[in-house]
Amino acid sequence: MGEVLARNLFSGRFDGPVMPVHASLPAVRGVLAFRSIAELPVVPDLAVIAAEAEAVPDVVSELGARGCRMAIVLTAGFDNGEAAVGRRLAESARAAGVRIVGPACLGVIVPKIGMNATYAHGEPKQGDVALIAQSGSLVSILLDSPAGRDTGFSVVASLGDMTEVDFGDVLDFLVLDPNSRSVLLAVDRIADARRFMSAARLLARVKPVIVFDAGREGGRSDAVDVATIPRDQVYDAAFRRAGMLPVPLLSDLVAAAGTLATATRVRGNRIAIVCNGGGIGRVTMQMWQRTGGAAAHLSETTREALDKVLPPGWGRRNPVNIFADALADRFRQTLTTLFQDETTDIILVIVCPTAIGDTLAAVQAIVETLPPRSRQMPLLSVAWLDEATRAEATAIFAAQRVAVHPSVRWAVTTFAHLLTYQRNQEMLIETPASVPDLFSCDARRAEAAISGALAQGREWLERAEAEAVLAAYDLPLLESRRAATAAEAVSIADALGYPVALRVRTEAVVDESAIGGIALDLEDADAVRAAAHRIERRVHELRPDLVTGGFLVAPLVGKGDAHALRLSIAADPTFGPVIRFGQGGNRMGQTTDDAIGLPPLNLALARMLMSETRLWWELQEAGDHPPAALDELALAIVRLSQIATDLPQVQEVDINPLLADADGVAALSVRIRIAPVEGGAASRLAIRPYPVELEKTIITRKGKQLLLRPIRPEDEPALQAFVRQMQPEDVRMRFFAPLKEIDHRFAARLSQIDYDREMALVAIDPEADGTSIWGVMRISADASGASAEYAGSVRSDLKGQGLGRLLMEEILDCAKRRGISEVWGEVLAENQGMLVLARKLGFRLDRDPEDPSVIHVIKTLAEG
């Protein structure tokens, strides 16, 4: 390993000093070696360690003593019977103040500076794609693949065992790395879910991130046991929630990067294919349509223009066959026409090898047709199938940021990924409906039911207790009547009216659906009688030990055509509680159609969760059932999410079936598993929930009472109205630019914040139904959480009431409680009001030496 590492370091283009340290060799690859770290003539910026595992902790201690603060440990074996050495390495790194990448990693490559600190067998091209993985073998496979050889990289890093540096650290770095335009991740495991989610959400807002779950188990849940959700479902849900694009295959990882990094926003999924061969065009179009894409229906104007430049037999259809004898001018004229076609969202040019046409001349012709980059123009991509000229063609296209694919399959796959990524990004910034008073919850009532069960040492709530928890969160339940026998069940059903639901009655906590203990949509007495006997027989077969007490009969008047769904909370060891939505009732287990979401969820995210299932189309209009009340169903998901957020003792909730129809939703059966826990409710969530504890009343200098609370995603319209009500000069002071208003994307960024790293406090007029914002003050912490930037403003017509100072004092207090040691901001020199306030609050004022119009204001806080 050391020999290959030395070869890579010395044979590269790195022009800084590389200083070998070796106890016995006088030189390494002809370069003078030093016998110890202490003898190094300068303090190294980076150490790369390939020593034996037992020696590595001492090496790290020596590096710290020499002043080195960063090391890559290639050595493996720390978690293979060497746990004590692994602990000693972590302790040495902390004590020495050395950040560790690894151990058991391939290393790090930075092509721009020619640094190859790995034992890989080759070096990638320089470019703007960052590749980060734990596994060194996966990195090697990706770099050696056809797509990997064609892709240029800004940084390649293998993190190995992640003793000290993990994905969160690297993602935070990549947010500000100007050399990386897109990011590829291959994830085996996540060490700190909340840190990962915060860093990933921030990175995915500014750069495309494609991720492959390298630790996925494969397969899907059997839809019976709520506690066993495959990790690939949970990880993919987390990736989507962060705004990243999960891909199912390793080969998709690099293939998707080029298109995501070079594409402007695509208008839709209508594709026009241009090819110098008819057969390949038709096959590609079929592949595209199987992914859900559509063929562009070329306008008559476009067809007439193409008639003038193409041979008569081109067919006047899409795909556009320009024939094997196409020279550069035919490519140029065809593409120039298609770029003007309003029915086309994507243009794929397929270039096959031919002995007649000049494929390389076509490259320049294609490049010359490129219009100025605009969101209104179709996206252009190329599938270059001529292997003899692909490398040369790819280099020319890359300079113009045109994605090139070595096969049509990869082209189709990456287009599908692009549209999925774009759709996910748009859904994540969708403004949710306002929910402050949408439902009430009584957490104390729920906690009382739970605490009583915990005091008795029980793991499962009794039926009445579980139903009390649902009632405390406004989750409606169907009332059931007891029947001791099948005959009594028929009498009760006759009295209630048909249809009815029948389920086994037992004091034991069981999933009735899993043991055949539920029957739905029973239309008459004969159906009830037959179902009762069937339930008795089936339950006895599957659970002969189960003590039963007859049946429970529930009226389904008006719900005979209801959708039978399942809504659950399960605990994931990495991401904490997750919400599961899918098929329930009698159809449960017949399909594997469910979706996973991470709480907290709002209405927009709840609808996004439902849309990820095949059930979605049935719930809207299709199938054998009438459409469901989707808003009520989404609200039920939000209510369950609130249970996961508020009640840390709740480990599992299984509502099955949840009946949904046009009138609303109602639960027929529920199970809840509990356990004693330490720490607050929010600590177990991968995404920090809305901090309700920060809500309070403040009073302005003129005696006006305002509600001060953290900003919420549904505040976006009020925030836009707030900016519109500000004077142009005040807007310029706040945003350092003249703005008439803030658009949806910018407003979503300001209102949909990560409460773990950011905080924005809004002052709301309670007499205006929460829609009138008087002032906003926010902080945004750096990755370490030690320093935070502040910014804020008060509505122009409401100045002079001391609101600015109130907001500043509250945000500083919030920063102090979070352990932030420094708050800073940038203020225009002409903004005397803010500068005076900063002085009064103890900020230090420093003029920017590079821009005298900007003043840096800095306040050091006492330790939190």
N, C-alpha and C positions, 0 to 999 in steps of 0.2 A: 504493500500500500504506500509506504513512504517513498519507494522508488518511482512509482507512477505519479504520485503527487509532485515530487521534485521535477520530474520531466515536464509536467503540465505547467508548473509555475515558471520554470526557466525558459521553456520554449515558446511561451506566449509573448504578447506585445506589452506586458506590464513594464513600465519604465521606472518604477520606484525600486528601492533597495529590497532584495529578498535575502534574508539572513538565515542560513541553515544552522540549526543547533543539533550537534551529535556528540555523544560522549566519547566516541572512539575514532570516527573517521575524520581525517584532517580536511577533507573537501567533499562536497556533494555536487556531482555533475560539473566538476571543474571550478566550483565556487567555494572559497575559503569558509570552513565551518567553525562555529564557536562551540566550546566545550560545555558552556552553561548559559542560561538565560541572563544571569548577572553580568556576563562578559559582553553582552550586546552593546555596540557603540551608540545606538540611539534607541529611544523607546518605541517599540513597534505599535502600529495602529491595530494590527490584527495578527494573531497567532493561529497557526494551523497545526493541530496536534495529531500525530500518528503513532504515539508511544503505546506500550502495553497498558491494559486497563488499570493494573495495580499502581502504575506510576503516574497516571493522569492527574489525580487530585493534588499531588505534590507539585506537578508542573504548573497547574493553575495557580496555586499559592505563590510560586516563584514569579509567575507572570504579573500577578497583582502587586507584588513587592517591587517589581521593575517599573510599574506604572502602566502596563498594558491593560486595556479595559474590554477587549473583545477577543474571543477565541472560538475556533471551529474544531470540534473534537470528532475526528473520523473513526476513532477506535470503537469497536463494538464489544459486547459481552457484559455490559453493566446490569442487564436485567435477565441474564441467563446463568443463574446460579451465583451471581456476583452482586446481590442486592446491597450488601454492606459497602462495597466499593462505590456503587451508585449513590448511596446516601452520603458517603464521604465526599464525592465529587460535588454534589449540590451544596453541601456545607462549605467546602473550600471556595466555591464560586461566590457564595454570598459573603463570606468573610473577606475575600480578596477584592470584592467589587468588580468581578469579571463577568460579563455576559457570555453565556455559553450557547452556541448553536450545536446541537447534537445531544449526546454522543450517538454513535452508530449511524452517522449520516454520510451521504456521498460528498457533501461539501457545497461550496458556493462558487458560481461563475458570474462575472460581470464583464460581458464582452466589450463594452464601450472602452474600458480601461485595460483590456487584455488580461484580466486576472482570472485564472482558472485554478481555484484552490480546491480541486477535487481529484479523485482517482478515476474519473471517467475516461473512456478510451478516445473521445473526440471532443471538439469544441464547437458550440453552436455559432450561427451567424449573429451579427449584431442587428438589433431591431428594437421594437418597443413593446414586446409581449413579455410579461413576467410569468415565470413558471415556478410554483412553490408546491412541494410535496413532502411528505414524511419519508416515504420509501425511496431509497437511492436507486433500486432496480426499476421502479416505475419511471423515474426521471430518465434513466438510460434508455428505456424502451421508447419513451416519447421522443427523445432527441434523435433516436435512430430511425424513427418512422419516416415515411415519405413526407408527410405534412410537417414533421419536426425539422427535417432537413431543409424544407422550403421556408420555414418560419424564422424570422429574426427575433432575438430575445434581448431584453434589457437586463434581466437578472434571472438566474436559475439557482434555486436553493433547495437542498434536501435538509429537513429539520430533524430527522432521526427520532430519537427517544424524547425530545423536547424537555430535557431536564430543566432548562431555564428559559430559553426563547421558544415561544409557541406561535401558533397562527395569528393570535391577536396582535403580537408585537410586529410581525411582518406585514400584516394588513394595514396597521397604523402607519408604518413606513411608506407603504405603496400609495397611500392617499396623497402624499405630498411629493412623491417621486416624479419629476418631470419627464423622465426617460421611459416611463411605463404608461402605455395608453390602454392596455387591457391586461387582465390577470387570469391565469389558469391555476386552479387548485386541485390537488389530488389528496383527499383527506382520509386518513386511516382512523383517527380518533380526535376528539376535541377535549382539551384539558380543562378549559374554563369556559363554560357555555355563555355566560353573560358577557365576558370580555370578548369572546369571539363574535357574538351577535352585534355588540356595539361597534366593533371595528369593521365588521362586514357590512353592516347597514350604512356606515359612513362611506366606505370605499365604493359600494355599489351605487351610491348616488352620483358619483363623479366618473366612474370608469366601469366598463363591462367586466363582470366577473363570472367565469364559467367554472363549475366545480364538478368533480367526479368523486363519488363516495367509494374510496378504495377499500373500505372495510365492510361494504354492504354484504349482508348474509344471503340476499336473494330470496325469492319466494314472497308470499304475502300471508297475512293472517288468515286463520281458519274462520274468522268472524264469530267465534264462540266465546273465547276467554278474553275479556277486556284487558286483562293485565299483560297479555303477550302481544305486543305490537312490534313487528320487525323493525330493527333500527333503521333500515334503509328508508322506510316510510317517514320516520321521525326526522331523520337527517335531511331528507329531501324537503320536508315541510319547513324545517328551519332555514335551509338555503333559500327557498322561495320567499319566506317571510323577510329575509335580509335583503331581497332584491337581486339575488344571484340567480344564475341559470344552471340548475343541475342537469347533467347529461347522463344517460344510462350506460354508455360504453366508453372505455378508455380511449378508443380511436376517435370518438367525437370531440375529445377535449381540445386538441390542437386544431382539428378541422374547423371548429366553430370560432376559433379566436380571430382568424383573419376577417371574416365577415362582420363580426360584432365590433371589431376595432375600427374598421374602415367605413362602416355604413352610416349614412345619415338616417333619419327616421323614415321608415317605409310607410307609404300611404295605406297599403292593404296587402292582400295575398294573391292578387292577380298577376300572373307571370306571362311574359312573352319570351319565347325561346327562338334564338337565331342560331342556325346550325348549317355547316357545309356538308350535310348529309341528312336525308329525310328520316331514315330508320331510327337513328339515335335520338332525334328530336321527339319522335312519337313515344319512344320508350321512356324518355325523361319526363315528358308531360304526364304519362300515366303514373310514374313514381310520385310526381308532385301532387297529383290529385288524390292519391292514396293517403297522403299526409293531411288532407283536408284543404289543400290549396286549390286555387281556381285558375283556369286559363283566361287570359285577357281576350275579350271579344273586340278585336281591332275595329276601329271606326272606319266608316266608308271612306273618309278623307285619307286615312292612313293607307288603306288598301289601294286607293287610286294613286297615291304617291309611290307606293312600292311597285305598282304596275309599270311605272316609268323607268325603274332602275333594275328590276329583276327579270330573268327570262320568263317567257309566257307560261311555262309549266309550273310556276312556283305554287300555284294552287289557291292563292288568295285566302290563306288560313294561317292559323297559329298552331304549331310551330312554323316559323318562317324558314323555308329551305332556300338557301342562297347557292346551293350546289357545290360540288367538289372543285369546280374550275374557278371559284370565286377568287378574284384578286383584291388587292387592298381597297380599290375604289368602291367595289360592291359592298364590302363591310362598312365602309365609311358612309355611304349613301343610305344603307338600310338602317344603321343605328341612328343617324341624324333624324331620320323620319320617325323612328320609334320613340325617341326621346320627346317628341312632341305629342305623342298619343296619350290622351287623357284616360283611356281605359286601362293603361298599363302601370303597374306598381313596381314590378321587378323585371329586369332584362337579364336573361342568362345567355351568354354567347358560348356555344360549344364549337371548339376548333378540333377537327379530326385530322390526322396525318393524311396528306394527299401528295401525289406526284405531279399534280397539275397546277394547283394554286400555290401561292407563296405565303406560307403561314406566318413567317417572321415579318413580312411586310404588312400583314394584317394587324400585327401588334401596334405598330405606330398609327395605323389608320383608326383602330379602336380608340387609342388614347386621344387622338385628335378630335374625336366626336364628343368627348366628355364636356358637358356644360359646366358652368360655374356651380359649385356645390350649393344645393338648395334643397330644402325639405319637400319642395313641390315636384321635384324631378324623380323619375324612376331610379331605383338602385341598380347599378350595373355590376355584374360579377361574371367571371370567365371560368369555364371548365376546359382546361388545355390538355387534350388527349394525345398530343404529339410529343412523345417522350424525348425525341432527339433534340427538340428545341425548347422544352419546357423550362429549363433553368434560365436560359437567356430571356425568354418571354416573361417569366416570373419576376426577374430583376427589373425589367422595364415597367411592368404593371405596378410593382411594389412602390416605385418612386412616385406613382400617381395615386397611391392608396386604393388600388383596385384589387379585390380579393381574387385569388387564382386557386382553383381546385384541380387535383390530379384525376378526378373521376366525377361523373355526373351524380353518382350516389352521394358523394360527399357534398356536392353543391346543393342537392335537394335537402340533405340533412341539415346543413348549416342554415339554409333559408328558413327551414321549419324552426330551428333553434332561435333564429333572429326574431321571428314573429312571436314565438312564445316568450322570449325575453322582453320584448317590447310590450306585449300584453300584460305581463306580470308587473313591469315597471309602472304602467298606467294604472293598473288596479291598486297598486300599493299607495299611490298618491290620490286615489279617489277620495273625495271629501265625504265623510260619513254623515248620516243624518244626526241631528242634535239629539242627545240621549240624557241630559241631566235629569229630567223628570219622567223619562219613558217608563221606568218601572221602579218600584220601591224594593228595598231589601232590609231585612231585619237580622243582621249578623248575630246579634246577641241571642235571639231566639234559636237560631241554628246551633250556636255554640253551646247553649244549654242542653240541647238534645245530645250533642256529641260528648260533652264533658261528663254527663251521667253515665254514658256507655263506657267511656274510658275509665271512670272510677270503679266500674265493675270488672275491668280487665277484658272487656269484649272487643273483638276485632271488627264485627259487623254490627251495624245499627239494626234494631228491630224495625219491622215494617212501618209502624206508627212513627218512629223516630226519623226514619228516612223520608217519609212523606212530610214530616214537619220541616225538615231542611229544605225540601223543594218549595213548600208553601212559603217559607221565609224569604224566598227569592222570586216569588210570584210565578213559579212554574206550575201551571194548572195540572191537577190530577183528576182522573175520572173516579167518581165515587163508586164503590163496589158493595154489594150485599152478600152476606154469608149464606151458603146453602150446604146442609149436611149431606144430602144425597142427590143423585141425578134427578129424581122426581121433584125434589124441592127446588132444584135449579130451574127446572121447566116452569114451575109455578111462579117463581120470582121473575123469570123472563117474560112470562105471559103478562104479569102485572106491570113490568117496566115498559114493555113494547119492544118490538124487534127493529133492527138487528141488535144482538148483544155479543159481548165477549165473555168467555169462560176461562178461568184459570184455576189451577190447583191451589188449595189453601193449606199452608204449612207454616209453623212457627220457625222452621229452619230458613236460613238465608240461602236461597238458591236462584239460579237463572232458570226461570220456568221454561223459557223458549228452548234452552239447551236440552231439557229432559222431556220435551213434548208436552209441557204442562199448560200451554196456552192455545186457545182456539178463538179465531176472530170471525166477524161477519156471519154469525149464526142467524139465519133468517126465520126459523120457525121452531116449534117444539121438538119435532123429530130431529132437527139438526143439533139442538142443545142436548137431547138425550144421547144421540150417537157420539157427540163430542165428549160428553162426560165419561162414557164408557171407554172411549179411545184414550182419554187422558189417564184414567185409572190404570189401564193396561200398560200404557207406555211408561208412565212414571214408575210402576212396579218393576218393569223390565230393566230400566236404566238405574233406578235408585231403590232397590228393595229395602234398604235400611231407613228410608225416609218416612217419618211419621206425618201423615196427612190428616187434615180435618175437613174433608169435603171440598167445596168449591167457593170461588168468588165470582159473582155475576155483575157485569158492568154494562150499563145501557150504552148503545152506540147510535142512538137516535140522531139522524143527521150526519153520522160518521161512518155509515156503511161502506162508502167508497173512499174512505180516508187512506192515505199512504201510511204504511207501517214502517217507521224509521227507528233507528237506534242512535242515541246520543250519549256519549260517555266521557268520563275523565279517566285517564290512566297515568301512571307515574313512569317516566323514562329516567334511567340512571344518569344520563348526561344533561338533558334539557329540562328535567323536572316534569311537572304536570303538563299533559297535552290533551287537547280536545279531539274526540273522534266522532265523525258523522258518517252514517251509512245506512244500508238496508237493515230492517229489523223485522220483527214479527215472524210469521210463518215462512217468509221467503229468506230469512237469515240463514246463511250457510250455503244457499243455492248459488250465490254469486260472491265474488270478492271485490265488491264495489264500495269502498269507503275512502275517506280523506282525513288527514291529520292537520290540526292547527295548533299554534303555540299561543297560550293566553299571555297578556290580555287581548281580547278581540272586541272590535267595534262592529257596527252593522255592516260597513263595507267589507271588512275582513271576513265576517260571517258569511256574506253572500259569495265571496271569493272561495271560501271553503266548500260551500255547497256546489259551486260550479265545477269543482275538480272531480266530481263523481258523474257516472253515467245516469244516475238518478235525476240529475238536474233537468234534463229535457222532460222527464215524466212529471216532475214537480211543477213545471210551467204549464204545458198544455197537452202533451202527447200521452199515449198509452191508454190503459183501461180506466184510469182515474181522472176526475176533474182536477184542474189546477189547484195547487195548495196556496194558502196565504203566506207568500214568501217572506213578507215583512215580519209576520208573527213568528215564523220559523227561524228567521235570522235573529230575532229578539230572544228566542228561547236559547239559541247558541250563546248569545252574549250573556244571558243570565247564568248559564252553566259556567261560562268563563269567569264570571264574577265569583262564583263559589270557589273555583280553583284559586282565584286571586286572594280571597278573603280568609279562607279556612285552611290553614296548612295541615291540620289533622286529617283532612279528607285525602285519602290515598287513591280511592277509586269511586266513581259513580257510574252506574249502568242503568240508563233509562231505556227500557225495551219491553214493549214497543212504545214509541212516541207517535201518536196518531195525528196526522196533519191533513187538513182539508181546507176548503175555501173559507171556512169560518174561523179557523185558528188551529191551535195545537193543544193536545192534552196527553199526559202520561198515563199509561195503564199500570206499569210496574216499574219499581226502582230498587236497586241495591246500592248500599254505600259501605265501603270499607274504610276504617279509620285506624290511626296509630298516633301515639304521643310523639311530639316533635319538639325540638329546641329551635329558638330563633323565630323571627317574625315571618308573617305570611309571604312577604315580598321576596325574602331571601332565597326561596327555592325556585323562583321563576327565572327563566333565561332572559326574559325581557322585563325590565323594571316597570311596574305598573304605575298608573296615575297616582301621584303622591297626595292623597286627599288630606293628609295631616297638615299640609301647607295652606289650606284654605282658612281665611280669617277675614274679619271686617276691619277696615281702616277708615279713618275720618280725616277729610281734608281740612285745610286751614279755615275754610268757610263753613265747616260743619256738615259737609255732605258725606253720607255713609256710602262706602263702596265695598264691593266684594273683591278681595284679592285672592287669586288662585292661580295654579299652574295653567298654562295654555293647553288646549285640547285640539285634536284634529278637526273637530266639528266647528272650531272657531274661525276657520278659514274665511268664510264670507264676512264675518265681523271684522277680521283683520284687514281685509281688502277695503272695507268701508272706512276703517280707521285711517288708512293711508290716504284715501281720497279726501277726507275731511281735513287733512293737514295742509298748511300753506306750502307752496312750492319750495320756499327757502328752507323750511323745516325739514322737508323731505330730503333736500340736498344735504343738509347737515347730518341727517341720520344715515343715508345710504351713499354719501360721497358722489352722488350723480343725480342729475335731474330726472325724476320719474313722475309721470302722471298717475300711474297706478302700478300695482304689482300683479303679475299674471298668476294663473292657477299654479303653475309649477313652482314659482318662487314662493307664493303664499303657502303652498303645501309644505315646502321645505321649512318655513318659519313656524308652522303650526304643528306639524307632525315630527316632534322632536324625540330624541333618545333621552329619557329622564335619567339615565345612568350617567351621562356625560354632559348633558345640557339642562338648563332650566330657564324657562321664560315665565315671568309672572305678569299677569294682566290684571288691570284694575277695571272692574265691570260695574256699570250702573245697574243695580238690582231692580230698578223701576222700569227698565227697558227690556225685560224678559231675557236678560243675559246677552243681548245682541249689540250693546253699545260699549265699546272698549274706550276707556279714557286715557290709558297709558300702558306701555309695555316696557319691561326691563328684562334682559336676558344675559346669561353667562354661558360660555362654551368652554369646557375644560380640555386641556391637552390629554394625550394618551396616558400620561403618568398620573393625572388627577392633581398635580401640584400647582398648576397655573391655569387661570381661566381668563378669557377675554370677555368684556362686557359691552353691551350696546343697548340703547333704548331711546324712547321718546315719549312725549306727552302730546295729546291732541292740541293743535294750535290755539283753538278757541277756549281751552280750559287751563291755560297757563296762569301762574300767579296764585295757585291754591296750595303750593307746597307739595304737590303730588310727585314731582320729579325726585325730591329728596326722600319722600316716603318710599318710593319704589327702589331707589338706590340703597337705602338702609336695609330694606327687606332682602334684596338680592345679595348684599354683602353678608348679612346674617346667614342666609342660606349657604353661601360659599364657605363661610367659617365652619358651619355645622358639618359640612361634607369633608372637612380637612384640607380644603384648598388653601395654600399658603400665600398666593399672590393673585390679585385681580388687576387687570390692565385693560386699557382701551386706547383707541386712536381718535383724537378729536381735532376737527378743523380749527385752526388758530383763530378764526373769526367767530367761532361758537363760544362767545364769552360766558353765556349763561351756564353751559356745561362745565367750562373751566373753573368758574367761580365755585360751583357746587363741588367739583372735585377737590379743590383746595380746602373747602370747609370740612370735607369728609376725610381729610388726611392723605390725599393722593399726592405723590411726587410728580412734578411736571417736567418733562424733558422734550426739547424741540428735536424733531427728526433732522439729523444732519444732511440727509439726502433730499428732504422735501420740507422746506421751512414752513409750508402751509399746514403741516400736520404736527400736532403735539401728542407725545406719548404720556399718558397718565398712569401711574403705577401705585398700588397700595399693597403693603405687606400686612397680612392678617396674622393674628396670633394662632398658634397651632390649635387645630380642632381636637 
